[in-house]
Amino acid sequence: MKDLITYGDFGKLDIRAGKIVEASAPEWSDKLIRYEVDLGVELGKRVLFSGIRKWYKPEDLVGKIIPVVINLTPKKMGDEESQGMAIMADGETGAVMIFLPDSVEPGTVIR
């Protein structure tokens, strides 16, 4: 278990529902998938990268709604920046993406 945090620490995270509208496998990486996530009218679209290519194909992700931490400092990935982070589970064989119901609108706050 990691160190305990306060409710205030947890409250600093801005987690939103994001709908994956585009996904691809960058030629310069054999681990990453690049995906564009729609976070609703207020926030627009953002680019994310995740090291999940071993378990997922880009085409399997399009249309899925996922939880995204949107206030994480951007991280340089190739010639772009990853502008957030998808929340995933650690499965027995690797990363397991968390897919939200289609009824959850992009941009919805997750708490």
C-alpha positions as CSV (number, residue, x, y, z in Angstrom):
1,M,0.0,0.0,0.0
2,K,1.2,3.5,-0.8
3,D,1.3,6.3,1.8
4,L,-2.0,7.6,3.1
5,I,-3.3,10.9,1.6
6,T,-5.8,13.4,2.9
7,Y,-9.2,14.1,1.4
8,G,-7.7,17.4,0.3
9,D,-5.0,15.5,-1.6
10,F,-7.6,13.4,-3.4
11,G,-9.7,16.5,-4.0
12,K,-6.8,17.9,-6.1
13,L,-7.4,15.3,-8.8
14,D,-9.7,16.3,-11.6
15,I,-11.1,13.0,-13.1
16,R,-13.5,13.2,-16.0
17,A,-15.2,10.8,-18.4
18,G,-13.6,10.9,-21.8
19,K,-14.8,9.3,-25.0
20,I,-12.0,7.9,-27.2
21,V,-12.7,9.3,-30.7
22,E,-9.5,8.3,-32.4
23,A,-6.7,5.9,-31.7
24,S,-3.5,4.8,-33.4
25,A,-0.2,3.0,-32.8
26,P,2.8,5.4,-33.3
27,E,5.5,4.0,-35.5
28,W,8.2,5.2,-33.1
29,S,7.0,3.0,-30.3
30,D,6.1,-0.7,-29.9
31,K,4.4,-0.2,-26.5
32,L,2.3,3.0,-26.8
33,I,-1.1,3.7,-28.1
34,R,-2.0,7.4,-29.0
35,Y,-5.6,8.3,-28.5
36,E,-7.7,11.4,-28.7
37,V,-10.3,11.8,-26.0
38,D,-13.4,14.0,-26.1
39,L,-13.9,15.5,-22.7
40,G,-17.0,17.4,-23.5
41,V,-17.9,21.0,-24.6
42,E,-16.1,22.7,-21.7
43,L,-12.8,20.9,-22.0
44,G,-12.7,19.8,-25.7
45,K,-10.3,17.1,-26.9
46,R,-7.0,16.0,-25.6
47,V,-4.3,13.6,-26.7
48,L,-3.2,10.8,-24.4
49,F,-0.6,8.1,-24.7
50,S,-0.7,4.8,-22.8
51,G,1.7,1.8,-22.8
52,I,-1.1,-0.7,-23.5
53,R,-0.3,-2.0,-27.0
54,K,0.5,-5.4,-25.7
55,W,-3.1,-5.8,-24.5
56,Y,-5.2,-3.6,-26.8
57,K,-5.5,-2.7,-30.4
58,P,-6.2,1.0,-31.3
59,E,-9.4,0.1,-33.2
60,D,-10.8,-1.7,-30.1
61,L,-10.7,1.6,-28.1
62,V,-12.6,3.9,-30.4
63,G,-16.0,4.8,-29.0
64,K,-15.2,3.7,-25.4
65,I,-15.7,6.0,-22.5
66,I,-12.9,6.0,-19.9
67,P,-11.9,7.8,-16.7
68,V,-9.2,10.4,-17.3
69,V,-7.1,12.5,-14.9
70,I,-7.1,15.8,-16.7
71,N,-5.0,18.0,-14.4
72,L,-1.8,16.0,-14.6
73,T,1.2,17.9,-15.9
74,P,1.6,17.1,-19.6
75,K,4.4,14.6,-20.5
76,K,6.4,14.7,-23.7
77,M,5.9,11.5,-25.8
78,G,7.6,11.5,-29.2
79,D,6.8,14.8,-30.9
80,E,3.7,15.4,-28.8
81,E,2.5,15.6,-25.2
82,S,0.3,13.3,-23.3
83,Q,-2.3,15.7,-21.8
84,G,-3.7,13.4,-19.1
85,M,-3.8,9.9,-17.9
86,A,-6.4,7.1,-18.2
87,I,-7.1,5.3,-15.0
88,M,-6.6,1.5,-15.4
89,A,-6.5,-1.6,-13.2
90,D,-3.6,-4.0,-12.9
91,G,-4.9,-7.4,-14.1
92,E,-3.2,-10.8,-13.8
93,T,-1.8,-10.5,-17.3
94,G,-1.4,-6.7,-17.5
95,A,-3.2,-3.4,-17.9
96,V,-7.0,-3.5,-17.8
97,M,-8.8,-0.5,-19.1
98,I,-11.9,0.7,-17.2
99,F,-14.8,1.3,-19.6
100,L,-17.7,3.4,-18.3
101,P,-21.3,2.9,-19.5
102,D,-22.3,4.7,-22.7
103,S,-24.8,6.7,-20.7
104,V,-21.9,8.7,-19.0
105,E,-21.4,11.9,-21.0
106,P,-17.9,13.1,-21.9
107,G,-16.7,15.6,-19.4
108,T,-18.7,14.2,-16.5
109,V,-16.9,14.6,-13.2
110,I,-15.8,11.3,-11.6
111,R,-15.3,11.3,-7.8
